[in-house]
Amino acid sequence: MSEMFSKACEYGIRASVFIAEQSLLDRKVSLKDVAEAIESPAAYTSKILQRLSKSNIINSDKGPTGGFSMDKSELEKVKLSSIVYAIDGDNIYNGCGLGLKKCNADKPCPVHNQFKVIRDELKKMLETTSVKTLAIDFEKGLTFLRR
């Protein structure tokens, strides 16, 4: 089975959690801060942050007092599903568990029905998990973002 998320999406989730955690502490972060926190090259991180900014998931402020942040009051509303969609679209809900192009309900691959159950659970998790919850767990040291 292929990876659940693209590499860009994994970094996007990690970056969002880090930015959310820093926003809870009333801090804006630089591109360098984010890249270091999630162990991603700056140029690659920049592209990911641009996508998140275009999708209104994070704020990008220019100038000397600029940086990346998220609205504290909105953190509960930002679900993982919106981050995944901003970067990977809805591929995660449509792909075949074995990577077969023609797999569907009418012509299923050997793991189609079992994989559908997993995918539905994943969708539910992504749609109900807020960035705020993850940021608070990270801030408390219950979770980590580095390899």
Secondary structure, 3 states (H helix, E strand, C coil): CCCCCCHHHHHHHHHHHHHHHHHHCCCCECHHHHHHHHCCCHHHHHHHHHHHHHCCCCEEECCCCCEEECCHHHCCCCEHHHHHHHHHCCHHHHCCCCCCCCCCCCCCCCCHHHHHHHHHHHHHHHHHCEHHHHHHHHHCCCCCCCC
